């Protein structure tokens, strides 16, 4: 009797247990074939190959969806419809995910779900281990530019720097600081330090500095140190340095005038003084004056060129040429050639009108001649006066 009771209790317990139904989706097995790169890198895409194995009957309408859970972010499609898979056959599915730029090193699970049409609401969830590790870091100053191209002392300008992350790992908190303490530059509207929040691997980012050089800086090339401080995704700190070569320049500003005339009128030998004036900021080198040959006058000087050498800013040099003008009123054609501070060649032409008066015209009360002479003398005197005042 006791035995019968025990058997009855066992049967009741078996009947009370839930029946485990055979889930058709269990005929599908999904495994990770491979992923690239290995390990996956923060801030980079990772390509995943999934092997979908059908171990049962023909599988119809297989669906796979990837759940973008940290540190993996969705890229493009997250849900895939798989073609029918015959019994005991496989199908390979390719998918992409983005690894968060701040993902810590270690093994992280990529979560996905799948189902077939047998049980349309029965999703099966699986986790696939993906190794994540920081790769190489290579942040460089790719190029820099300066506007305006001819940056004049005392005028504001912009120094633009472009940085490239040549590594496969993103960087963050990129601090760029320019050391202008021992330079003629001062910041305008902001400081000498800027920050770029992050630069992904293979990407570029730029930063601009508004600066103004002192008026006394002069023309030349000035070296400005630059320091970089940034962190990789593991929190490792990097310190690097480089140097910018900033060029200050000012376009030459010159003037050529007739300084003196010693003549007895047209068709007589006359000495003409021609003055080359450097009115610009930069010094000029290898200045050469040429009195260009012309039918309006005959050049009697053995050479029609005169080498003046270097002419500093706010200074002048004078050349004299002996000529025979064909007419009372003549235009002298003068060419000035020189090099600027950066050895760039310059050539300029000047047309200088000159009136040649005879001694009789001057002694006979030629008022016009006296006016011209007085104006020339007054102009030269005024220039010397201004030069001394400076």
BELGIWO-V628362 format. One line per field, one symbol per residue. ss: DSSP state (h for helix, s for strand, l for the rest). Layout:
# BELGIWO-V628362
ss=???
This chain:
# BELGIWO-V628362
ss=lhhhhhhhhhhhhhhhlllllllhhhhssssssssslllsllllssssssssssllllsllssssssllllsssllllssssllsllllssssssssssllllllsssssssssslhhhllllsssssssssllllllsssssssssllllllllsssssssssslllllssssssssslllllssslllllsssssssllllssssssssssllllllsssssssssssssllllsssssssssssslllllsssssssssllllllsssssssssslllllssssssssllsllssslllllssssssslllssssssssssslllssssssssssslllllssssssssssslllhhhhhlllhhhhhhhhhhhhhhhhhhhhhhhl
